[in-house]
Amino acid sequence: MELIKRNLVPGFGFLALLILSVACKSEKRDSTAGNTGKDPLSISILQTADIHGQLDTHPELFWEDGEITFRDRGGLANIKSLFDSERKRNPGRTLIVDGGDLIQGSGYMALSKAKQMPEIIRNMGYDVIIPGNWEVVYGKDVMLDVMNSYDTQVIAQNMFHEKDREALFPPYWIKEIEGVKIGFVGLNDPDVPVRQNPVFSEGIEFTGINDEFLQSLEMLKKEKEVDVLFLVTHIGIFKQVELANNPDLKEVDYILGNDTHERVREPIQGKFAKVTEPGAFGSFVGKLKLDFVDGELVNDDYELIEVDPEKYPADEQIQALVDSVKAPYRDHLETVIGYTKEPLYRYLTVENPMDNMITDAARWKTGVDIAISNGFRFGNPIVPENGEPAPITRANLWNLLPVNEKIKTGKASGKQIKDWLENEMENVFSQDPTNRFGGWLVRFSGMKVSFDSQKQKGERIEQITVNGKPIQDDEYYSISACVRPGDPIDTLCRLPDVEDVQIKDYTIHQAVEEYLKVHSPVSPGLEGRAYCEYLGEYSFSTVPGTNYEFQ
């Protein structure tokens, strides 16, 4: 990966530097606004991110006053009402951006391969969109067909046809509003072929932040005379904060971040740019208001708006389009396959009830010692009401597991498993942001792990037990995970050199449905399957060098 690592200053010295930088910028903007006596030109930038094919209002999880609570939020038709309200408030001066992962994540998108999403997007009113790491899920040709049908500007500076290195999309877009030039540059994650099943992105070449990229930023500011430059990224909060502190990207004013589903309610101030990220699943819209006097930016203001269906009722036209998308698949997807007595959710960094249920189902079906699942922040919560178990539908199952692959089993030694877990922890807890990807620890059933997230790579694990007994380096344990098309046959969930590999004739969805049929109503909770005293039971995010908290 080509993301630049240098010029990060850790600790309190770094924070002091940032505070000084912010103070200087604020003083300049306040004094400019105060001395002109002119009314500013206000431009609004609205941002959605990581909608993941969620078409309707749904339960959303919030962390408030040390407790988990749930409220109904989101819905594309409700987002459209919010867009209309904001455009009416600031007509001709409102731009709307989506940061990717729009067409994957629900059963309705998976079964239709998102072929009807363009009609919805054409009527939503977006100005510019970038592809995310999951836009490749149906293959390169489908991605291009869908995104080119939006009739909306799609940008990505670092995605190319593998054969001839021709760009898949334009690298940037410029919009001039009353003499002020606003520029947007798109950057998708260079690690897409690693993070997703490799077969998804066949035929696409990804680059990182190289000389060509940096030269384009300088060109936009100096030759195109862009007044405010936005970098719209889909690389996760950790790397986005790193970029905001990197002097090589000093031309960038704001980083509209996406990917890790973080809810940034106050922009994270880096040395050179501010970073936002507006949650996920269509539950939130970020709003950045920029004030200009004589073409100079003098002030900004940001809020994270909740898409509350009571405040923003569904737009009738968009809701009709959503209903038409769902109609061919509704009966199949809304079939109830089980029930839960406890809320099922997947927002925590380490362990979640939702993953405990999924990995329990896989271990029950396969009979292995350890069942493994990727760490995600996917899936809307399933919440019982009035003391009654909540139904689990196939649509819910697709939200939890948006790729339905066959299950693969094999055997690995205790030493292999330890080394693999240490590597997975480095992906999540490294103090170097450029070494992180994803942001959530792998999940499992049949194994318990205690660890210290603050230690160095290779030193974090304190104890591992399998089926209640300490793991032995030279003993072999049976494991299961989902097939990742394009991976070596002997790799299970990034664990290499697995022996006695078998690919089962059933998928993970089939395993979960069978499990629920036998065990409903389920009541999974937090059991300490992976536990770190420093993080505690409820750890939502770990973003080094910031005071950011998930809410």
Summary of the structure (lengths in Angstrom):
residues: 551
radius of gyration: 23.3
end to end distance: 31.0
largest distance: 76.4
contacts: 1924
relative contact order: 0.14
helix: 29%
strand: 28%
